[in-house]
Amino acid sequence: MFPLRDHNPTEIVPIFTVLIAGVTLAVWWLLQGAGLSQEVLFTSVCTLGVVPADVTGAVVSGRDAVCDVRSVGAASLLSSMFLHGSWGHLIGNLWFLWVFGNNIEDSMGHLRFLGFYLLTGLAAAAAQIVMTPSSTVPMVGASGAISGIMGAYLILYPGIRIDTWIGFWVIQVPAWLMLGYWMLLQVTGVLGPAAVGGGVAYGAHLGGFVAGLLLIPIFRNRKLVSAKQRGIVLPRSELDHGGWW
């Protein structure tokens, strides 16, 4: 199940959704060499990605280390959100960010959305570290923070119809079904053998999703959400004021 678009129009311009996507693209091109050089890509992932063992200070033997350089430690909790491992990884995350992020920014206001994005991303990285504290495998990607956005979307707009690509067909399904299916995959991944040492950070996805569920009551702008859920278009003056905070 791959979401193509939702039927949930926005009222404010999603400035930070676009800005986050732009910064992520810039990092991919300027710091990661757009994946054209494996050496540049590998170095960026090792130094700026989250390596749980480097954050926790776990002692590992040299032969167990994936990277030959240490990461920036705790600072990687933030930097890793803007790094990716491949074009497919990057495009998939940016697509999910756009489909769900613009509506969440629309429901919070710009600055709240930025804070929410960063906090859920940090929570996602922390969850992965707790799950694999001595791992030397670097973790990168925006998917933890985007998982938080998806958790928020599930709370605010469970009944919104989403055009979803399944096999050879495109059908409309409610958001709760699309997001519930996605969450089930993450739970299955966490409990499965690929949870440790695999190529997907299921713990980070699940941690970000749960953080989004818990934080959305605090970060949502009640006036914007109430108007949106009732199909009311607020005056531009109120949108501009509520839109930033």
C-alpha positions in Angstrom: 0.0 0.0 0.0 1.6 3.2 -1.2 -0.2 6.6 -0.6 -0.5 8.8 -3.7 -2.5 11.8 -2.3 -5.0 12.6 0.3 -8.4 14.4 -0.1 -7.6 16.9 2.6 -7.1 20.4 1.3 -4.9 22.8 3.2 -5.6 26.4 4.1 -2.1 27.8 4.9 1.0 27.4 2.8 3.1 24.6 4.2 6.3 26.6 4.4 8.3 24.3 6.7 7.2 21.2 4.9 8.7 22.6 1.8 11.7 24.0 3.6 12.5 20.7 5.3 12.3 18.9 2.0 14.6 21.5 0.5 17.2 21.2 3.2 17.1 17.4 3.0 17.7 17.6 -0.8 20.5 20.1 -0.3 22.2 17.8 2.2 21.9 14.9 -0.2 23.5 16.9 -3.0 26.1 18.9 -1.1 27.2 16.6 1.8 26.4 13.2 0.4 27.3 13.8 -3.2 23.9 12.7 -4.4 25.0 9.1 -3.9 27.3 9.3 -6.9 30.4 8.5 -4.8 30.2 5.5 -2.5 33.1 6.9 -0.5 31.5 10.2 0.1 28.1 8.6 0.9 29.7 6.1 3.3 31.7 8.8 5.1 28.6 11.1 5.5 26.5 8.2 6.9 29.3 7.1 9.3 30.1 10.6 10.6 26.7 12.2 10.7 24.4 9.2 11.1 23.3 7.8 14.4 25.6 5.0 15.5 24.1 3.7 18.8 27.4 2.5 20.2 29.0 5.9 19.7 26.1 7.6 21.5 25.9 5.1 24.4 29.7 4.6 24.7 29.3 0.9 24.3 32.6 -1.0 24.0 32.8 -2.9 20.7 35.7 -4.7 19.1 37.3 -3.3 16.0 36.1 -6.2 13.9 32.5 -5.5 14.9 32.7 -1.8 13.8 30.9 -1.0 10.5 32.6 2.4 10.2 36.3 3.2 10.5 35.5 6.7 11.9 33.4 7.7 14.9 30.1 9.6 14.5 29.6 13.0 16.0 27.8 11.2 18.9 24.7 12.8 20.4 24.7 15.5 17.7 24.0 12.8 15.2 20.5 12.5 16.7 19.7 15.8 14.8 22.0 15.5 11.8 20.8 12.0 10.9 17.3 13.2 10.1 18.5 15.0 7.0 20.7 12.2 5.6 19.7 9.3 3.4 21.3 6.1 2.0 20.0 6.1 -1.6 17.8 7.9 -4.1 15.0 5.5 -3.4 15.3 6.1 0.4 15.3 9.9 -0.2 12.4 10.0 -2.7 10.2 7.7 -0.6 10.6 9.8 2.6 10.0 13.1 0.8 6.9 11.7 -0.8 5.4 10.6 2.6 6.5 14.0 4.0 4.5 15.9 1.4 1.4 13.6 1.4 1.0 13.9 5.2 3.2 16.8 6.3 1.3 19.6 4.7 -1.9 18.8 6.5 -0.1 18.5 9.9 1.6 21.9 9.4 -1.8 23.2 8.4 -3.2 22.0 11.7 -0.4 23.3 13.9 1.0 26.4 12.4 4.5 26.7 11.0 6.7 27.0 14.1 4.8 24.3 16.0 5.2 22.0 13.1 9.0 22.5 13.0 9.3 21.8 16.7 7.0 18.8 16.3 9.1 17.4 13.4 12.4 17.7 15.2 11.1 16.3 18.5 9.5 13.2 16.9 12.7 12.7 14.9 14.8 12.8 18.1 12.3 10.4 19.8 12.6 8.0 16.9 16.4 8.0 17.1 16.3 7.5 20.8 14.0 4.5 20.4 16.3 2.9 18.0 19.3 3.4 20.4 17.3 1.9 23.3 16.5 -1.1 21.2 20.1 -1.6 19.9 22.4 0.2 22.3 25.6 -1.5 21.2 24.9 -1.5 17.5 27.6 -0.1 15.2 25.3 0.1 12.2 24.7 3.8 11.4 21.1 5.0 11.1 20.0 7.8 8.8 16.8 9.1 7.3 13.8 11.4 7.9 11.5 8.4 8.3 11.4 8.6 12.1 10.2 12.2 12.1 7.8 11.4 9.2 6.5 8.5 11.3 5.6 11.1 13.9 3.7 13.1 11.3 1.8 9.9 10.4 0.9 9.3 14.0 -0.5 12.8 14.2 -2.4 12.4 11.0 -4.0 9.2 12.4 -5.3 11.1 15.5 -6.6 14.2 13.6 -7.9 12.8 10.3 -8.6 9.1 10.6 -11.5 9.2 8.1 -9.9 11.2 5.3 -9.8 9.3 2.0 -6.3 8.5 0.6 -5.7 7.5 -3.0 -3.5 4.4 -2.5 -1.5 2.3 -5.0 -2.0 -1.4 -4.4 -0.4 -3.6 -7.1 -2.0 -2.6 -10.4 -4.8 -0.6 -8.9 -5.3 2.8 -7.3 -8.1 2.8 -4.7 -9.4 5.1 -2.0 -9.0 3.9 1.6 -9.5 5.8 4.9 -6.4 7.1 6.6 -6.9 4.8 9.6 -6.6 1.8 7.3 -3.5 3.0 5.4 -1.7 4.2 8.6 -2.8 1.2 10.6 -1.4 -1.2 8.0 1.8 0.7 8.0 2.1 0.6 11.8 1.4 -3.1 11.7 4.4 -3.6 9.4 6.6 -1.7 11.8 5.4 -3.8 14.8 6.1 -6.9 12.8 9.5 -5.6 11.9 10.4 -4.9 15.5 9.4 -8.3 16.7 11.0 -10.1 13.7 14.6 -11.2 13.1 15.4 -8.1 11.0 14.9 -5.8 13.9 18.6 -6.0 14.9 21.2 -5.5 12.3 18.7 -5.2 9.4 18.5 -2.5 6.8 15.3 -0.9 8.2 15.2 1.0 11.5 11.8 -0.4 12.6 12.4 0.7 16.2 12.9 4.3 15.0 9.7 4.2 12.9 7.6 2.9 15.8 9.2 5.3 18.3 8.5 8.3 16.0 4.9 7.1 15.4 4.2 6.8 19.1 5.8 10.1 19.8 3.5 11.7 17.2 0.4 10.1 18.8 1.4 11.5 22.2 2.6 14.9 21.2 -0.2 15.9 18.8 -2.7 17.0 21.6 0.0 19.4 22.7 1.1 20.8 19.4 -2.2 21.0 17.4 -3.7 24.5 17.0 -7.3 23.8 18.3 -8.8 26.6 16.2 -7.2 25.5 13.0 -8.0 21.8 13.6 -11.6 22.5 14.6 -12.2 24.7 11.6 -10.6 22.1 9.3 -12.6 19.2 10.7 -15.9 21.1 10.2 -15.0 22.3 6.7 -14.9 25.9 7.7 -12.5 28.4 6.0 -11.2 30.8 8.5 -10.6 34.5 7.6 -7.1 35.2 6.2 -6.2 37.4 9.2 -6.9 34.5 11.6 -5.1 32.0 9.4 -2.0 34.2 9.2 -1.9 34.7 13.0 -2.7 31.0 13.8 -0.5 29.8 11.0 2.8 30.8 12.5 2.1 29.6 16.0 
